[in-house]
Amino acid sequence: MHLTWIMIVALCLPSGPGFAHLKTARHLQAACDSSQKASRNLSQCNSYIHGVYDAIDGMMACPPVTVSHQEKVETVRAFMKSHPERLDEHEANLVVDALKQAYPCKDGKP
């Protein structure tokens, strides 16, 4: 079941040269921690997390409507920092787990 969701998420994410290098959570963390000068990396970070969130919204993660996209990005960044042992996993795994942990669904419903 977990692998099925990862496949769905992977198919929903943007592809192309800008996203080709994002493979592990370590790569995603580096993009998310980029300085203001590297706005392309920050954009990739935000877009990737937003894409994963859109794929699982209401099914695996159920944040209140008042939670901004930036708060979701910060949730994922904090999760990656607090779980360095998982940074070699596929980035989608950590994004899904971070959002599920922070915004669990009640009885499978938002």
Secondary structure as GFF3:
##gff-version 3
##sequence-region A 1 110
A	DSSP	alpha_helix	2	12	.	.	.	ID=ss1
A	DSSP	alpha_helix	25	32	.	.	.	ID=ss2
A	DSSP	three_ten_helix	36	38	.	.	.	ID=ss3
A	DSSP	alpha_helix	39	56	.	.	.	ID=ss4
A	DSSP	alpha_helix	69	82	.	.	.	ID=ss5
A	DSSP	three_ten_helix	84	86	.	.	.	ID=ss6
A	DSSP	alpha_helix	91	102	.	.	.	ID=ss7
###
